[in-house]
Amino acid sequence: MSIPNLLTLLRIVLIPCFVVVFYQDAHWARLAATIVFVIAALTDLFDGYLARRLGQITKLGAFLDPVADKLMVAVALVLLLQADPRVLMALPVAVIISREITISALREWMAEIGARSQVAVSSLGKIKTTAQMTALIMMIFRDDIGPIPIYEIGFVSLYLAAALTLWSMCLYLWAAWPELKKNR
């Protein structure tokens, strides 16, 4: 088992830890949940970098990495929506989760027809992920830092992430459109 794959597996293992800590009714819970989420986000940053740097890119890693990312983000979004069950919160959550399902299905289908490279991860996808992670970290932490309204900034950032999510989805669909419109 390579170090990058272990980091990816750690991210998956951190999901139930994150959920348990998120629901603790203690003064330290928000900070602890934020730390767990940040550790998971950092494993996402380092597993791919290390896999490329160490020449340890594997099929298992290529499969697990996006799954771990989507699971962590989806779980965080669902928990935040449960904690703040407003329509304004539900909208970006629905957009982000729906996009992830759509693009995962699109990538699977494109791989099946031998055109996976047309929907490879783009730089916009990396920007979208950074915006999502930043928004989620702020919203999980929730507490103001002095006069800085952390949750509110995170909430606005979540809308920015949702907009980037829609934009990147449109670009992926546009790239796949020639294959999608073919009769097979």
HUJOFEN-V588959 format. One record per backbone hydrogen bond with DSSP energy under -1.0 kcal/mol. CO is the residue of the C=O (numbers start at 1). NH is the residue of the N-H. Records with the same first field share a line. If there is no record, write none. Layout:
CO=NH  NH
This chain:
2=6
3=7
4=8
5=9
6=10
7=11
8=12
9=13
10=14
12=15
14=18
15=19
16=20
17=21
18=22
19=23
21=24
24=26
26=29
28=32
29=33
30=34
31=35
32=36
33=37
34=38
35=39
36=40
37=41
38=42
39=43
40=44
41=45
42=46
43=47
46=50
47=51
48=52
49=53
50=54
51=56
58=62
59=63
60=64
61=65
63=67
64=68
65=69
66=70
67=71
68=72
69=73
70=74
71=75
72=76
73=77
74=78
75=79
76=80
77=81
78=82
79=83
80=84
84=86
86=90
87=91
89=93
90=94
91=95
92=96
93=97
94=98
95=99
96=100
97=101
98=102
99=103
100=104
101=105
102=106
103=107
104=108
105=109
106=110
107=111
108=112
109=113
110=115
111=114
115=118
116=119
117=120
122=126
123=127
124=128
125=129
126=130
127=131
128=132
129=133
130=134
131=135
132=136
133=137
134=138
135=139
136=140
137=141
138=142
141=143
145=148
148=145  150
149=153
150=154
151=155
152=156
153=157
154=158
155=159
156=160
157=161
158=162
159=163
160=164
161=165
162=166
163=167
164=168
165=169
166=170
167=171
168=172
169=173
170=174
171=175
172=176
173=177
176=180
177=181
